[in-house]
Amino acid sequence: MFDKGIIAKLKQKGLTGRGGAGFPTWQKWEAVKNIQADKRYIVCNASEGEPFILKDKYILENYPEEVIYGLKIALKAIPKSEAIIYLNEFYYQQFKNKLEKLIAASPITLFSKPGGYLKGEETTLLNIIEGEKAEPRVKPPYPTEKGLWGKPTLINNVETFYWISKIAKNEYQGHRFYSIEGEVKNRGVFELPETYTIKQILEQTGNYPNFSFFLQVGGGASGAIMTPNELDQPIKGAGAILVFNKQNTDPLQLMAGWAEFFIRENCDQCTPCREGVYRLKEALAKGEIKKEAIDEVLLALEKTSFCPLGKSISTPFKTALQKLF
């Protein structure tokens, strides 16, 4: 039985997207539902390209029925709609058969095509599905107005659809999933209250370090560096924690790894991002930190990059320079 008042329930529960941006879920749903159109699309994004985040994989392994139920609820709530589950190539191979059985005769299709880290940006994902170049679009218009093939499009990630199913069944308790990786005893994905502080999450999962450490919170590439005195706050965004042993970690090498990742995953669409990351790599290769020069590059990335992912590149470098040197 599908709940016709699901959008009101999403608003009441205050569910926000679990993909990183944290946008109120009900607002996206209402926008797509209310706009005049002869066709609408719903996209479940299971690209999960951020290093050391494995929440989507965990949910698809353990709760695929809930994800499909959440999608079916969206199809009922948003008229004249059909759904697409975008899976990265690894998840497609792993979960294709299981998901196809659950989908059965529903207007839901599976789709997979290489596209790299930028698949996490919603308009890039739409371009990939349409067979266009894997690069972001100008916004506005937003996908809720003009998305897949020019039609209003709702995009949520796997975890969001999981919690939608729980809300519809009156089983939602204000929890979320946390991915914990790095130098910890119990790596994995854990379900805990979204109000928990970072310190509480580490303690509850038996992962609070007994050595000198620092964290990267939000992802293994774009996440912010945090120190032990900053952990009395909840996690925003993607819900990922990566623990580093301070004694065994070379900050320069860590930052060089980020630069390599962003060069590899860059779409090359805009000059600030393309050239800025290359300049960061050059600066780090010299084995010394010239903060003023790096700060200039980071400011340019933050202020002039075309898409949100380009702007977010500054976060790990900026916080590492502030806290690790």
ABEGO torsion letter per residue (X at the ends): XBBAAAAAAAAAAGBBBAAGAGBBAAAAAAAAAABBBABBBBBBBAAGABBGBAAAAAAAAAAAAAAAAAAAAAAAABBGBBBBBBBBAAAAAAAAAAAAAAAEABBBBBBBBBAEAAAABAAAAAAAAAGBBBBBBBOOBBAAABBBGGBBBBBBBAAAAAAAAAAAAGABAGBBBBBBBEBBABBEBBBBBAABBAAAAAAAAGABBABBBBBBBGEAAABBBBBAAAABBBBBEAGBBBBBBAAABBAAAAAAAAAAAAAAABAGABAAAAAAAAAAAAAAAAGBBBAAAAAAAAAAAAAABABAAAAAAAAAAAAAAAAAX
